[in-house]
Each structure stands twice: as structure tokens, then as C-alpha cells.
Amino acid sequence: MPVITFRILGPLRIESAGRDCSPSAPKLRQLLALLLVHVGEVVHIHDLVDELWEEDPPNTAVGSVRTYVYQLRRLLVAEGLDGGRLSSKHSGYVLRVAPETLDLTAARRLAAEGRSELAAGRPQHTARVLREALALWRGPALTGVPHGRYLRAIAAELDELRKHTLEASIRADLMLGRHRDVIGELRHLVASDPLDEGANALLIDALSRSGRRHDAFRVYEDVRKGLRDELGVDPGPELQQVRMAVLTRQRTDVAAAGAGSRRGADARAVPEPP
């Protein structure tokens, strides 16, 4: 019997033997997506109604949800999955799938393992684990699924998970001396969030260690101006210390210093090796 896999880190897909057997009806896809992001948990029927219709549910909303659940269960059974995997419980529904068959479960597990390894100072294993996690993303999460009030927030959360996973992966690469290899990814991170001090500090560090001090100063000035103009604040300790390290031609272990936190505010300047 073929293994059925569920993928939401990108376009929503149910795959069986390499074949896409996802439902095509928008509300059925929306219901499936909400059940998958809460896999193994009961999703109350009223939360499903709120997701599917938000502020304007029809009088038949509860009955329609039950019909969608029936259709989804029938699809899963047709692909060889036990119909009991999607069951009603406590005025709601719960979908149970094997952890290894859902990309989100695997991504969260690998990301947590990578963060733990990074904090423990094991960048080699960190880099491998986090690249494995990042490979599970095929684009923005929940692409092709209508977003109601819950899925909008969840999609944003999953985008943040990918961003933080990528940033942790880059920190590991910098600790391994791969500063030239990560400049492109860091520029993309900074372009997507120009005021992210952690990403800017990493980019400045990578540029400086690649012999591009002029470009590093330009990045600092851009983020300093953005913080002042848009937020009315000065750069935080991490950015200030990495700037000082560039000025004094020291190497800043910003990657290692930030391994335990997103901002890495306690970056340390150490002499550049000869």
C-alpha cells in the first residue's frame, strides 16, 4: 500500500505514490489545511466555521462543514487511509497522520534540533539539520489555499519559522567559515525585512570577512538610517559592535554570539587571526 504524504510548506498537496490527490474545492482545501496545522488536536466545529466564512457564515454553515468532512474522509479512504484517521470528537474534528508523513511536523522537529545544536556550539551538525529542514519548503506555506482568520495567522507564523531557520542555518555556516557562500541569502533576508538587526549584523559580518569592508559599512548606514527614520531608534548592541569590529579590523563572532537568540545582542569582537 503506498504511503500517503501531506505537504503544506508550499502549495497544499496530498500525495500517494507520487500522484497529487489533493481536493480541488477551495473550502475543502481550507478545511484540510486547518486540520493539518492542528494535526492530532481537536478543532472545534465553530472554529472551522469561523475559518471558512469569518464574519458572514450562512445558516447552513455547520451542516456544510460536516459535508466537507465527509467528503475529505471519503477521499482519504479512497487513497487507502483508514477513515478513522479523521474522526469527530468533543464537538469538533481531529485528523491523525503519522508524523513522518507531514512536512510541517518534520520541519518543526528539525528546526528545534538545529537550534539546540547551534546553542551547544556544534555548527557542522546544525548546518546539515537545518538545510534538511529548509529543503521541506517549496514556497510560501499554504499556497493555493484560501486564508480565513486562522490560516492567515498560521501562514505568517510558518513564514517566520522558515526565516528563523534560515538565519540559524546561516549562523552555522558563518561559524564554519562559509562567509562568502551566505552573502546572497543574507541580502535576500535583509531585502525582505530591511530593519531586521540580526540579519543585517550577519550580512555586515559576512561582507567584512570576505574583504568587502566598504559594502559592510554601506549596509550598516542603510539600516541605521532606516531605524532612525522609521522607528526613531539607534542600532542595538549587536549592530554597533559589529560596526566597531569592522572599523578596527577585528573579526566579530556575531554568528556564535547570536546562536542562543534571534538578535544575538552580545556579539563579541576578537582579534582577526593572522
C-alpha positions in Angstrom: 0.0 0.0 0.0 1.5 3.4 -1.0 2.4 5.9 1.7 0.2 9.0 1.7 2.1 12.2 2.5 0.7 15.6 3.4 2.5 18.8 2.4 1.6 22.4 3.4 5.0 24.1 3.3 4.3 25.5 -0.2 1.2 24.5 -2.2 -1.1 22.2 -0.3 -0.8 18.6 -1.5 -1.8 15.1 -0.6 0.5 12.7 -2.5 0.0 9.0 -3.0 2.7 7.1 -4.9 3.9 10.4 -6.3 0.5 11.3 -7.5 -1.3 14.5 -6.4 -4.7 13.5 -5.0 -5.4 16.8 -3.2 -9.0 18.1 -3.2 -9.7 20.9 -5.7 -12.7 22.6 -4.0 -11.4 25.8 -2.2 -13.3 25.3 1.1 -12.4 21.6 1.3 -8.7 22.6 0.9 -9.1 25.3 3.5 -10.7 22.8 6.0 -7.9 20.2 5.3 -5.2 22.9 5.8 -6.6 23.9 9.2 -6.9 20.3 10.3 -3.3 19.6 9.2 -1.7 22.5 11.0 -3.5 21.3 14.1 -2.8 17.6 13.4 -3.6 15.3 16.3 -5.7 18.1 18.0 -9.4 18.6 18.1 -10.5 21.6 16.0 -13.9 22.8 17.2 -16.6 23.0 14.6 -17.2 26.6 15.3 -13.6 27.4 14.7 -13.9 25.7 11.3 -17.0 27.8 10.6 -15.1 30.9 11.5 -12.2 30.0 9.3 -14.4 29.1 6.3 -16.8 32.1 6.4 -15.3 34.5 9.0 -18.0 37.2 9.8 -20.7 36.0 7.5 -21.5 32.3 7.9 -24.6 31.0 6.3 -27.3 29.4 8.3 -26.2 26.0 6.8 -22.6 26.5 7.9 -22.4 23.7 10.4 -24.1 21.3 8.1 -21.7 22.3 5.3 -18.7 21.7 7.5 -20.0 18.2 8.2 -20.4 17.6 4.5 -16.9 18.8 3.8 -15.5 16.4 6.5 -17.5 13.5 4.9 -16.0 14.3 1.5 -12.5 14.6 2.9 -12.8 11.3 4.8 -14.1 9.6 1.6 -11.1 11.0 -0.3 -8.6 9.6 2.3 -10.3 6.2 2.3 -10.1 6.1 -1.5 -6.4 6.5 -1.2 -6.1 3.7 1.3 -6.0 5.6 4.6 -8.1 4.4 7.5 -11.3 6.5 7.7 -10.9 6.6 11.5 -7.9 9.0 11.0 -10.4 11.8 10.6 -12.9 11.5 13.4 -15.4 13.6 15.3 -14.7 14.3 19.0 -15.9 16.8 21.5 -17.9 18.9 19.1 -15.1 19.1 16.6 -12.8 17.0 14.4 -9.3 15.6 14.7 -7.1 14.4 11.9 -4.3 11.9 12.8 -1.5 11.1 10.5 1.9 9.6 11.0 4.4 12.3 11.9 6.8 11.4 9.1 4.1 11.9 6.5 3.5 15.6 7.3 6.2 18.1 6.2 5.3 20.6 8.9 5.9 18.1 11.7 9.3 17.2 10.2 10.3 20.8 9.7 9.5 21.8 13.3 11.4 18.8 14.7 14.5 19.5 12.5 14.4 23.3 13.3 14.2 22.6 17.1 17.1 20.1 16.8 19.1 22.6 14.8 18.6 25.4 17.2 19.7 23.1 20.1 22.8 22.0 18.3 23.7 25.6 17.4 23.3 26.7 21.0 25.6 23.8 22.0 28.3 25.0 19.6 28.0 22.2 17.1 27.7 24.1 13.8 28.6 21.2 11.5 25.6 19.2 12.6 23.5 22.3 12.8 24.1 23.3 9.2 23.2 19.8 8.0 20.0 19.5 10.0 18.7 23.0 9.2 19.4 22.6 5.5 17.3 19.5 5.6 14.5 21.4 7.3 14.7 24.2 4.7 14.5 21.8 1.9 11.0 20.9 3.0 9.7 24.3 2.0 8.6 24.5 -1.6 7.4 28.1 -1.4 5.3 30.2 0.9 3.3 28.0 3.2 -0.3 27.1 2.4 -0.1 28.5 -1.2 -3.3 27.9 -3.2 -5.5 27.7 0.0 -8.0 30.5 0.9 -7.0 32.1 4.1 -9.5 32.9 6.8 -8.7 34.4 10.2 -6.8 31.4 11.5 -4.9 30.4 8.4 -3.7 34.0 7.8 -2.0 34.0 11.2 -0.7 30.5 10.7 0.8 31.2 7.3 2.6 34.2 8.7 3.9 32.1 11.6 5.2 29.5 9.2 6.9 32.1 7.1 8.6 33.3 10.3 9.6 29.8 11.1 11.4 29.4 7.8 13.1 32.8 8.2 14.4 32.0 11.6 15.5 28.5 10.4 17.4 30.1 7.5 19.0 32.7 9.8 20.1 29.9 12.2 21.5 27.9 9.3 23.5 31.0 8.1 24.9 31.5 11.6 26.1 27.9 11.5 27.7 28.4 8.1 29.4 31.6 9.3 30.8 29.6 12.3 32.2 27.2 9.7 33.9 29.9 7.7 31.5 29.9 4.8 31.0 33.7 4.8 31.2 34.1 1.1 28.6 31.4 0.4 25.9 33.1 2.5 26.1 36.7 1.3 23.3 36.1 -1.3 21.0 34.5 1.2 21.6 37.3 3.7 20.9 40.0 1.1 17.6 38.3 0.4 16.8 38.2 4.1 17.6 41.9 4.5 15.6 42.9 1.4 12.6 41.1 2.8 12.9 42.8 6.2 15.3 45.8 6.0 15.1 46.6 9.7 16.0 43.1 11.0 19.0 43.9 13.0 20.1 40.3 13.3 20.1 39.7 9.6 21.9 43.0 8.9 24.6 42.2 11.5 25.2 38.8 9.9 25.4 40.4 6.4 27.9 43.0 7.7 30.0 40.3 9.3 29.9 38.1 6.2 30.9 41.1 3.9 33.7 42.2 6.2 35.2 38.7 6.5 35.0 38.4 2.7 37.2 41.5 2.3 34.3 43.8 1.4 34.5 46.4 4.2 33.1 49.2 2.1 30.0 47.2 1.3 29.7 46.3 5.0 29.7 49.9 6.0 27.1 50.7 3.4 24.8 48.0 4.9 25.3 49.5 8.4 24.5 53.0 7.2 21.3 51.8 5.4 19.9 50.0 8.5 21.0 52.8 10.8 19.1 55.3 8.7 16.1 53.1 8.4 15.9 52.5 12.1 16.2 56.2 12.8 13.7 57.4 10.1 11.0 54.7 10.6 11.3 53.8 14.3 13.2 56.7 15.8 15.8 54.4 17.5 19.5 53.8 17.1 21.0 50.5 16.2 21.2 47.9 19.0 24.3 46.5 20.7 24.8 43.7 18.1 24.9 46.1 15.1 27.1 48.7 17.0 29.6 46.0 18.0 29.8 44.5 14.5 30.4 48.0 13.1 33.1 48.7 15.6 34.8 45.4 14.7 34.8 46.3 11.0 36.3 49.7 11.9 39.1 48.2 13.9 39.6 45.3 11.5 38.6 42.7 14.1 36.6 39.6 13.5 33.2 39.6 15.2 31.8 36.2 16.3 28.3 37.5 15.7 27.1 34.1 14.5 28.2 32.3 17.7 27.1 35.1 19.9 23.6 35.1 18.4 23.3 31.3 18.4 21.1 31.3 21.5 18.8 34.1 20.5 17.5 35.8 17.3 19.0 39.2 17.9 22.3 38.0 19.4 22.8 41.2 21.3 26.1 40.1 23.0 28.3 39.8 19.9 32.0 39.5 20.8 34.9 41.1 19.0 38.0 39.0 18.8 41.3 39.7 17.0 41.4 38.7 13.4 43.7 35.6 13.0 46.9 36.3 11.1 
